[in-house]
């Protein structure tokens, strides 16, 4: 019976090509449907709780009372307190990416409750 031997380098190359093809096929637009790359959504005034999470060396988040999660990119140091209740508004930033959960939010206003 004839036995087939597989070249490990060829298998690795084929695997890399397949992975690359799959990733490029799955890569879609990271912006909401119908939105341009420069569009940013305003978040109306809402309330939530500042949270610190240990993901990827640590991140500050705002867990909004409506269940949404935000990663504020410009939160003032005075608000970096885990469990702090805040009121805030801002605009979503679709041009940023990271490993921490939540949508990137550029704060326009934040206050202690």
LINDAGI-V176117 format. One record per residue. RES is the residue in one letter. PHI is phi in whole degrees, -180 to 180 (* if undefined). OMEGA is omega in radians with two decimals (999 if undefined). D_CENTER is the distance of its C-alpha to the mean C-alpha in whole Angstrom. Layout:
BEGIN
((RES	PHI	OMEGA	D_CENTER) (RES	PHI	OMEGA	D_CENTER))
END
This chain:
BEGIN
((X	*	-3.11	54) (X	-82	-3.12	52) (X	-107	3.13	49) (X	-90	3.04	46) (X	-112	-3.11	44) (X	-104	3.10	40) (X	-77	-3.11	40) (X	-60	3.13	36) (X	-67	3.12	35) (X	-66	3.09	36) (X	-63	3.11	34) (X	-64	3.13	31) (X	-64	3.12	31) (X	-63	3.09	31) (X	-63	3.14	28) (X	-65	3.12	26) (X	-65	3.13	27) (X	-63	3.11	26) (X	-61	3.13	23) (X	-61	3.13	22) (X	-64	3.13	24) (X	-63	-3.13	21) (X	-66	3.14	18) (X	-70	3.11	19) (X	-71	-3.12	20) (X	-86	-3.08	17) (X	-74	3.11	15) (X	-110	3.09	15) (X	-70	-3.10	14) (X	-87	-3.13	10) (X	-101	3.12	12) (X	-58	3.13	14) (X	-55	3.10	17) (X	81	-3.10	20) (X	-103	3.09	18) (X	-82	-3.10	18) (X	-68	-3.12	16) (X	-98	-3.09	17) (X	-78	3.11	17) (X	-135	-3.11	15) (X	-87	3.05	15) (X	-80	3.04	17) (X	-103	3.12	16) (X	-66	3.13	20) (X	-56	3.12	21) (X	-145	-3.13	20) (X	-123	3.13	20) (X	-174	-3.10	18) (X	-126	3.07	18) (X	-73	-3.13	17) (X	-133	3.02	15) (X	-108	3.09	15) (X	-123	-3.06	14) (X	-90	3.12	15) (X	-66	3.05	12) (X	49	3.09	12) (X	87	3.07	15) (X	111	3.10	14) (X	-145	3.02	11) (X	-100	-3.12	12) (X	-130	2.94	11) (X	-119	3.07	13) (X	-90	-3.10	14) (X	-72	-3.12	15) (X	-64	3.13	19) (X	-86	3.10	18) (X	96	3.12	15) (X	-79	3.08	12) (X	-123	-3.10	10) (X	-130	3.05	9) (X	-110	-3.07	8) (X	-71	-3.09	11) (X	-90	-3.08	11) (X	-136	-3.13	15) (X	-71	-3.14	16) (X	-65	-3.14	20) (X	-53	-3.13	21) (X	-66	-3.13	23) (X	-103	3.14	21) (X	-84	-3.09	19) (X	-140	-3.11	21) (X	-59	3.14	20) (X	94	-3.12	21) (X	-69	3.07	22) (X	-84	-3.09	22) (X	-137	2.91	21) (X	-112	-3.06	21) (X	-159	2.92	19) (X	-148	-3.10	18) (X	173	3.12	16) (X	-133	3.12	14) (X	-69	3.13	11) (X	-116	-3.13	10) (X	-82	-3.11	9) (X	-90	-3.13	10) (X	-116	3.11	8) (X	-142	3.13	5) (X	-169	-3.07	5) (X	-99	-3.11	6) (X	-80	-3.12	6) (X	-72	3.10	5) (X	99	3.10	5) (X	-83	3.10	5) (X	-67	-3.10	6) (X	-132	3.00	10) (X	-93	-3.08	13) (X	-71	2.96	16) (X	-95	-3.09	19) (X	-152	3.01	21) (X	-149	3.11	21) (X	-147	3.08	24) (X	-73	3.08	25) (X	-105	999	26))
END
